[in-house]
Amino acid sequence: MSIAAAAPTRFSSINPANGQVVGEITATTLEAIPELVAKAKRAQVAWGALTASARADILRPAADRLKAESKRLGDLASREMGKPLGEAIGEATYCADGFAAELDEIVHALAETLREDKRVMSTLKYAPLGVCAAITPWNFPILMPHQSVLPALIAGNTVLLKPSEETTLVAAEYARILNEFLPADVLAVVSGDGVQGRALVLADIQLIVFTGSRETGKRILTDAGNGLKRVILELGGKDPLIVLKDADIDLAAAFAVRNSFRNAGQVCVSTERIYVDASIRDEFLRALTVKTAALKQGDPCAPDTTVGPMVNARQKAKVVAQINEAIARGATVLAGGDACEGNFVAPTILADVTHRMEIMCEETFGPVACVQAFANVDEAVHLANDTPFGLGAAVFGRDLANATAVAQRIEAGMVGINQGCGGAEGCPWVGAKESGYGFHSGPEGHRQFAQVRVISHLKSVTEPLTPAKSL
Ligand code: NAD
């Protein structure tokens, strides 16, 4: 689909589980985008003049509205992209429950700080950048807009949110809730696909906050480079899990099942590659197979469903092609691997995979757990790092010091030991290598949505400027 027509064009949001139309959306025309940017630019003057704390106070009541509408938002998200209903409601509730603390963390991160030496007193200020384009994917259709929009707004920018064409309805509902409290034109939604996204990137904006695939990220970086626009790119992954020989096998298998099949594998930090010590390979595969058999795939709205469909037929075709190529090259199927009805792909376990297979090199974004045995830790680390991606990773092993030493050798932004890769509260969400370019969350992440300014003065007015300090 490409929505580039000058006249208003309609497109449909389709439930991937049953093909039903969830709703119709009018795409933003390309002619309207500069007008929306101009409005956002005008609104930014007053919005940016407020303190971060005042901006946060304006948005604070949105938390209760979000909480009250969590079920409705979750239901819409589930129907738009096929996430099991409980998880979708959980996503909305997570945003609502964390809203106030998130606002406080951002305000705190943007507070002025002082730096001084013997001669100079400096104030670091975090000023707005201007108009921000927040371009988001479909896999966490509430959380991704939330994590992009909130820090951008509190930093004093105005925001044009361009959600995925797969999940425009729920993102627009999220924006509507915030807009019940925001002044006019501080937050607006641009509807459409990559055509509208690109037009926004090329428009007169100052910050691009993008979450999506590595390929689109590279295109955006190229387009933004011409205007030296500030970019924050959160991109795809190919996360490894290393299961060391002293690992709690049951725990590691439970983690692998959850993290390979959650959201039907459509998670940026899904476990897509599993490297297991050869001495425990068979036992690990048995545990993985038993736990995978307990998953329930089906209608995302049914209360016991744990795995839904792929978001669309294109995504299904990509996943099935990778599975088939791996089988043709010698992978052993221990679960799934079959073609299912509609957009569904059965939770699949592939053993005996190698890095000659595309499924071990390119992002899959589907419900597939791929297992390769390793002979020693050096080989495990080499395999884990044999990828251009570097988002998350996990290491399982009972000896914490040993597992930590392995974790430190993995070239990823976030590595979890006996847990997923997400850090403690206040940690950034950060990708290494081609998984990220800039990052968000935590004080360090929030400051990337602002322009740092340093204002300095001499502590003593009588002191002459030395050449070195007068630069
Ligand atoms: P995508 O790159 O296809 O699309 C993302 C967004 O970019 C959509 O809104 C799309 O319309 C827009 N877009 C497409 N082309 C554009 C262009 N040339 N200029 C501007 N905008 C453009 O990604 P997707 O399929 O929606 O999402 C899945 C991807 O997102 C996966 O690779 C996944 O790993 C990644 N992801 C990463 C994180 C993270 O935190 N690192 C989180 C969630 C998803």
Residues whose N, C-alpha, C, O or C-beta is under 5 A from the ligand:
A	BS01	NAD	I135 T136 P137 W138 K162 P163 S164 E165 G192 D193 G194 G197 R198 T211 G212 S213 R214 T216 R219 E234 L235 G236 G237 C268 S435
